[in-house]
Amino acid sequence: RLFSAAEKIGIKIPYSVEELNEVQKDIFIKNQLDEGYLRPIVFLGSESLGIRATELSVNVAVAAWEWPSYMSPEAKKNGISVIKSSYEQYSNPLHSGYKIIGTYINSTMALHEALARGADEALLLDKNGYISEGSGENIFIVKANKISTPKTDHCLNGITRQSVIKIAEDFGIEVTEKDITYDELVSSDEVFFTGTAVEITPISKVDGILIGSGSIGPITEKLQTTYGDIVSGKNSLYKNWLSVVSD
């Protein structure tokens, strides 16, 4: 996805996918991480000022953090509180398939607003008033043992989102991508976020409205446990999703 996004905005990354993957493994080892978060970024040089960027150098960096989880164990078990943001999700055809920093300003403002109001996260709607996503997460709802998630017209088609859809379908759980209204979301049996950092995190309250039992639901828990086993190398059925790191 990084390479696709760069190509979409006219940036040629001066490394191959394989080379960058090896660099990321090396950085993980050199930082002596057991569990961590890696973020490769591509950015243009400072050779000139302005928006004429065709002659600027292309730089690549990889950041590494010791990061067992973005959310606390309590949040992963009991869920988090979310509020509907006054900020609309960024409406841009680049947003769905590509992760580009310039599209994140609304998400940043929405999260700051949510935190200032005492919530853990923000819920952004799209320009048509349907549920879009969190500030940096995709969102799913569960109703009558069926899963729904917003179409990717106005949200990022996240890697974890795609993974969760695959896992759910492998369990025989029906997954529908559709427009979801706010009323439909708050009346769901379960709601959860997905993302590289949050992994699978249940949402217990939306604008003070209790979702289901107010803690993690059975389908969310099943997906969360399975996903955790996959990313920690404990589920061989999905081993092709992983890269082995060894020094």
N, C-alpha and C positions, 0 to 999 in steps of 0.2 A: 504493500500500500504506500509506503514511503516513496518508492521509486515511481509509482504511478502518479502520485500527487506532484512530485517534482517535475515530471514530464508534462503534466497538465498545465503547469504555469511556466513552462519553458526553461526549466533548470535541468542541466545534465549533471548527475552525480558522478564524480570522477573515480568511482569504485564500482565493482560489481556487487550483486547481492551476496555472493559467496564471500567476497573479501570483507564486506561489512559485517556479516554474521561472524566471521572468525575474529574480527576486532572486538565485537561485543563479548564473545566468549573469553577473550584474553583480558578484557577489562574486568569482567566478573571475577576471574581468577586473581588478578593483580590486586583487586580490592578486598580479597579474602572474604568474600561473601558466602554465607550459607543460604540465605534467602535475600533477595534484593529486587530492585526495580531498575531496569535499564531504559534510557530514553535516547535514541539516536535523533539528532536534529541536523537539518541542512539549512545554511544561511548564506547570504551574499556578503561579499566583502565591502570595505569602506573606501574603495579607491576614488569614488566620486559621490557628490551629494545630489539628491533628486530621485525621481522615479524612473529615469532612464537606466535600466539595470542590465542591458544586454551584454555589456562589456565587463561587468563585475566578476570577480573571482567567486568560485563556489567552495564553501567550506563545510566540512562535516565534523561533528563532535558527538561523542557518546557520554552521557552522564550516568552515573551509577549511585544508587542509594541503598543503604541497609534498610530494608523496608518489609518486615514480615506481613504487614497489612495496612492499607490506607484507613480502614475502619477497625475499631477496637473489637475484641472478641465479644463484648457485651452487645455492641451494635449488630454484629453478624448473627447473634442469637436472638436478641430481643427486638431488633429493628430500629429504624431512625425516623425522625420527624421531618416532614417536608412541607413547604408552603408554595402555593401558586405564585409565581413571580409576576411583577408588573412589567417585566421585560419580555418581549416576544423573541422567539428563537430566530437567529439570523437567517434571513431568506436569501439563499444564493445557490445556484445550481452546482457550484463547486463543493458545497458543504457535505452532501450525502456520501459521496464515495471517497472523499479525500480529507485528510487531517491537516489543515493549514492554519497556522497560528493566527492569522489575521481575522479568522471567523470566530474567535473566542471572546471578543470583548463583551458581547451581551451575556455570555455565560459567566464571565468574571463579575460583572455588575449584578447579575441575578444571585450568585452565590453570596456576595457581600451583603446584599439586601436580606437574604434569608438568615444569615448569621446574625445580623444586627437585630433581627426580629425574634431571635431565640430558637430558630430551627436549625437542623443539621444540614439541610440541602434545599435546593430550589427545584421547582417544577416549571418548565417553560412550555408555553403553548405555541403553536405555529400561527401563521398569519390568518388562518381560517378558524382559529379558536379550538382546534383539536390538540390533544396531548402530543408533545414533540419528544422531550427527553429531559434529563436532569442537566445540571450545569456541565457535567463531563461524563454522563452515564446514559446508557439506553435504559428504557423502562418496559416492564412486562406486567400484565395483570393476569390473574387466574380467577375464573368464574365457572362453577360447576365442572371442575376438573379439566377445563380447557384453557389454553393459554392464548392470549392476544398480545400483540406488540404493535406500536405505530409503524406505518409504512415509512420507507426511507426517503420520501419526497422532501421532508423537512427535518431530518435527523441524520446523524452519522450512522452508517452501516458498520457498526463496530465489530471488531474481530471476536470479542467475547460474546456479543449479541449473536453472531453467526454460529459460534460454538454452542451456545445454550440452545438455540433452535435445533441444531443437529442432535444434541444429547436428548432433548425432550422427545423429538421424533423417534429416536432409537428406543425410548421407553414406551413408545406407542401413544404418547400424549399429543393431541391435536394442537397445532400452532397456527394461528391466523395472523397475517399482517394486514392491518386495516386502520381506518380512522377511528380514534377512541375519544369519546367525549369526557369531559371532567366528571359529569355525573356518573358515567359508567365506571370510571376509575374509582371514585370514592365508595361505590357500592360493591366493589369486587371482594372476593373472598381472600385474595392475597395480592400484594403488589411488591415487586422487587426491582432493584437496579442491577445492571450488569456493566462491567468495565474492567480494563486491565488492572486498575488500582483497587477498585471496590470489589472486584470479582463478582460474587452474587450476594447482595445485601438486601434483606427484607425492609420494607417500609411499613411502619406500624401506625403512623398517623399522617394524614394530609389535611393541612389547615385545621388541626385539632380534631378531625374526624377519625375515629378508630377504624382501622382496616382489619376485618376479620376478628381474630381473637386478640389482636394487639401485639402479637409476637410472630415469630417465623411460622409459616404455614407448612403443611406436609409436602406439597409439591416443591415449594421453594427450598425446603430443607433437603429433599431428595436431590434436586439439581445442584445445590450448594455442596453437598457431600461428594457427589460424583465429580463435579468440577475440581474440587480440592484434591481428590485422589488423582485426577488426570494430571494436573499441573505439578504435583509432587512425585510423579512417576510411579504411582501405585496402581494404575489402571492400564494394562497392556493393550486394551482394545483401541486406545487412542494414542499409542506411542509415536505414530507418524506426525503428531502435532508438536512433538518436542524436539529439542536439539540437545545432544549430550555435551556437557561441559566437564572436562577432566584436565588436570595439569600433568 
